[in-house]
Amino acid sequence: MRIVGSTILALLLLVGTAFAEERFDVFFVVVGSGHYVVPKQDGVKGMQSIPGAVKSAKAVADLLERGGSTFGVTLFSDNSHFVSRADVSEALSRVYDEIAKTHPARPLIVFYFAGHGISEGMAWNHFSLPGDFAYRGDLSSIVSRQVSELESTTIHAGVWVALMTERKLPFLVLLDTCYEGQADEFVWKPMIPPDDKTDCSSDISGFCAALGKRLGPGREFDKQMAETTKSLNKMAASLRSANRFENTNPVLFSAEPGSVVKTVSDPFNSDPRATAVAPLARRVMLILTPVLKRRQSISFEAFIQEMKSPALDGDTKPAVSYSRMPAYAGLLLVNAASPRGRSESRVGTAVVPAICCSQPKDPAPSVSPTPQ
């Protein structure tokens, strides 16, 4: 473990300039999906459990509570009760109901998820997998060909960020998962070899010219399909940009698209037998623990900057975020002088698998561009 002391000191000097009355009313939903269902049906597969996910969620929730959060819900799994998509949705609804009831002056939603994460490689849609997620067939094929079905059994980042945006309340999303996937693009292989520009002037029989005339429509079709493929790749690039959340409230990932991450050591427990934690959780612990210990505060902006800083920690990579810093970034995220708010802890309710997806049929032969 390597913690850069000068970074922490600079952080404390930065946050010391903020005033307690300029803080957010923090409401959080923290999810630790560490246990994953073991399907008993033939041909149905599940995910491996992640022992550190529950610990990570509880650590993040505890730090937010100690930092003066107004209200929060901690949702986690155990050996026989798994977090479901509905559980996460209900926890978020519970927080929004509390906001509607209490009318806070400066509400901020913090959403944290620790568990498995997958993606398709065309538009880099990110899916956080709840504990009851199970599937038939090949998972890589599912994420590339059945994205719409995945939305009903997972936490699709694009959909959930859009729903949170519709509420018109500030939010911060922390996805402490893999971003596993294989990059794809649309390609078109010409059906007819490119014209070699052969000189037909010496062809007495006229065969060369006749062949060129017969192949003309095919070459025109190839040209049109090449243009279509180019347009599809341009559209995919636009979708990838949207899934970077450049123009939304901040969304932080623990990995770049196409990458996997592993749990890392607890920064405050040197026992090698101690349960590991997810990488973003470790960074949250490294940032907020000393701030709270010193009875300090930290702004939203300073927190994001430290989460993304390569100098913070040698055991984790910086958080990945493409979002712009919002106008409200100067408000305090955590203030040790604030009273500890209310919170609820919930265990997941799922006991059986939520199976995705329907068995895909073999595609019929087609001349349409397809991912390669």
N, C-alpha and C positions, 0 to 999 in steps of 0.2 A: 504494500500500500504506500502511496506517495501523496501527501497533501501539501500543497504549496502554501506556506504560512503567509507570505506576502500578499497572495491573492485574497485570503480571508481577511487580512488586515485592511486591504484596500476596499473590500466589500463593506466592512463595518464602518469605515470612514464615509463611504458613499451613502449608506442608509442612515447614518446619523443625522443627515440634514433634513430628513422628512419629519413631519409633525403627526402626532397621534390622531388628530381629528381628520386627517386626510387619508384615512384608510378605507379599504373595501369592507363591505359586509360579506364575508366569504361563506358560501354554501357549497358543500362538496358531495360528490358521489365517488367513492373509492372502491374499486372492485379487485378482488384477488381470486382469480380462477386458477387455483393450484391443483385441484383434483379433477380428473377427466374420467368420464364414464367408460366402463369396459363392456362393450356390446356382447351379447350372447347369441345374437342372430347370425346365421351362416352368411358369409360374404360381407358383413358389416364390420368396419374398422373404427377404432377410436384413436385418440391422441395420448401421448405419454403425459403423466402428471409432472407438475413443476413445483417441488416442495417450497421454493422460495417465494412463490407468487402471493400466498396468503400473508406471510411475514412482511413482504414488501408493502402490501396494501395497508396493513395495520400500522406500519411505521409511518407511512405518509399521512394517514388519517390522524394519528396521534400528534404529529408535528403541527398539522393544521389546527387541531383543537387547542394545543398549547399556545399557538400563535394568535388565538382570539377569534377563531371562526364562529360564525353565528349559529349554523346548523349544518349537520352532515349525516350521511348514511354510508356506513361501511358494510359492503356486501362481500361475503367470502364463502368458500366451499369447505366441506370436510369429507371424510372417507366415504360417506354414503349419501351426501346431499350436494348436488352440483349446481353451480350457477347457470341459469338459463338466460336466454335473450329477454324473456318476459320479466325475469327478476331485475335485470339491469334497467329495463324500461320503467318498471314500477318504482325503482329507487329514484330514478331521475324525476319521475312525475311527483313523487313524494316531496322532493326538494322544491320543485316549482310550486307546488301547493303551499308549502311553507312560506315561500317568497310572497305569493299572492295574499296570504293571511297576515303577514307581518309588515308588509310595505317598507322594506329597508331602503335607506337613502341611496346607498351605492352597492347594489348587489353584484356579486361575481360568482359564477359557477365554475368550480374546478372539477373536472372529470378525469379520473385516473383509472387505467385498466392494466393489470398485470396478468399475463397468460400467453397463450399461443397466438401468433399472427401469421397470416398468409396473404398472398397477392397474386393476381395474374400479371403478366408482363407486357400486355399491350397498352393499357391505360394506367397501370399501377394502382388499381383499386385495392385498398387495404381492408382486410377483414380480421377483426379480433374474434377469437373462437371461444365461446362460453363452454363451460364444463360438460354440458350434455351433448356437445357436437359429436356426431358420428357420420360416417359416409360409406357409400358403396363405390366400388371401382377404384380408379386411380385418381388421387387427389389433385395432381397437376393437371389432369384432363378436366376435372370438375371446375377448377378455378379459371381455366382458359375458355371453356365452352358453356358453363352453366352459371354465369355470374348472377343472373337474376334470381336463380333458386337459392344461391348462397345468402342473398340478402334476408331471406326469411328465417334463417337459422343462426346468423352471425351478427356481429356489430360491424356494419359496413360504415367505415369512417366518413365517406362522402355523404351518405344519407343522414347519418346522425349529426354531423356538423351542420348540414343544411337545416335540419329540424331545430337545432339549437340557435342557429342564426335567425330563424323566423321569430323566435321569442324576443328578439331585439334587446337582449341582455348581454353584457360582457361575459366572456367565458375563456377558460384555458383548458385545453385537452392534452393529456399526457398518455401516450400509448406505449407502454413498457412491454413490447412484444417484438418478435421477429417481424421482418418485412419480406418473408421468404417468397421467391418467385423467380421464374426464368424469363428474361427479356425476349419479347417477340416483336415481329414487324410483318406487315403485309408484303408479299412478293408475288411477282408474276413471271413465270418462265415462258418465253415465247413458244408458240406452237410451231412456228415456221422459222427456220434459221434466218438471220438478217440477210438482206440482199447483198450479194458480194460485188455488185456493180460490174458484172461481166459484160464485156463488149460483144454485142450480138451482131455486129455489122458483117462478120464473116460467116455467119450461120446461114448457109444456103437454104437449108430445109425450113428455116423459120421456127424450129423447135424451141430455141432459146427464148425468143420473143413470146411465143405462145405460152411457154411455162411461166414466164414472168407475169403475163396477163392473168393466168389462172390463179397464181399465188397472191395476186394483188389484194383481193378481199381479205384473205387470211392475214396478210401483213397489216392491213388497215385495222382488223380486229385486234391484233396484238398491240398495235399502237394505242387504240382506245383503252384496252385493259391496263396498259402501262400507265396511262393517265389516271385511270380509276384507282389503281394501286397507290399512285402518288397522292391522290386526294384523300384516300383512306388513312394513309400514314400521317398526313397533315392533320386530319381529324383526331387521330390517336394522340398526336403530340399535344393538341389542345386539351384533350381529356387528361393527359398526364400533368399538364400545367394546373388544371383545376384540382387534381388530387394532391398537389403540392400545397394547397391552401394558402396561396400567396396573398389573396385578398379577403381573408377571413380573420376572425380573432385567432390568436396564436394556437397552433397545433404542433406539439413536439413528439417526435418519434425517437425510439432508442436505436434505430438502424436506418441506413439508406435503403431505398427500394432495391430488392433483390438480395438482401443480406439477412443473415441470422445473427442472433446474439445469445449469450449464455449468462446465467446468473453468476454473480461475483461475490467475493467475500464481504461480510458485514464489516463496515469500516470501524466499528466500535466494539467488536468482539473478536479477539485474536485467536480464540479457540478454533483449531482446524475442524472440529466436529460441529461447529455452529452452522446453522442453516444459512445458506447463501441468500442473497437478495438480487432483485432485478436491477439492471444498470441505471435506469432513471431514478429508481428508489434510492440507490446508493448516493447518487448525486444530490437528491433532495435532502437526504440525511446529512451529507457533508456541508451543505449550504445552511440549512435551517437550525441544526443542532447547536453550533456555536453562537448563532445569532440569539437564540432563545436563552442559552446558558448565560449570556452576557446581558440579558434583559434589553436587547436591542430590537430594532425593527428592520424590515427590508421591503423595498418597493417592488412592484410587479416587474418593472424594467430591469432592476438589478438582479432579480431572481432569474429571469429569462437569460440575461447575459451570462450569468454564472453557469446555468445549465448547459449553455452552448460553448463554454470556454474550454479549450484544450488544456489550459493550465490548472484547472481545478483538481484533476484526479488522474493518476497514471494507470489506474486499473479499468477505467471505462472510457469509451469514446464520447466526444461531445454530443449532446442531444441534437437531433436533426430537425431543423425548422426552416421553412421558407416564408413564413408569415411576416408581415410588416409589424413593427412595433406600434400598437394602437395609441390614440391620443390620451387615453386614461392611464398610460403606463407609469406615471409618476405616483399614483396612489399606492398606499402600503398594502402588500399582500399579507404580511405577518407582522404583528406588533405584540411583543411579549407583555406589554403593560395592559393589554386588553383582557377583560374577563373571559374565561373559557366558556364557550357556548354549549348548546345542547347537541347531542348526537344519538344516532341509533345504530345498532349492529344487527345485521341480518345474515342468516345462513341460507344458502341457495336452496330452492325448493324442488329442483329437478331430481328425479330418481331413476328415470329411464332415458334412453337416448332420443335425441331429436335428429332423425336420420336425414341427411342430405346426400344424394339428391336422386331424382328419378334416373333410372338407367338410360344413358344417352344412346340413341340409335346410331348405327353407322351412317355417316352422311352419304347421301346419294352423289354420284359423280357430278361435278359442277365445274364450270369454267370461271367461277368467281374467284377473286383473290382469297387465299387462305393463309393464316399464320404459319410460318415455318420455324 
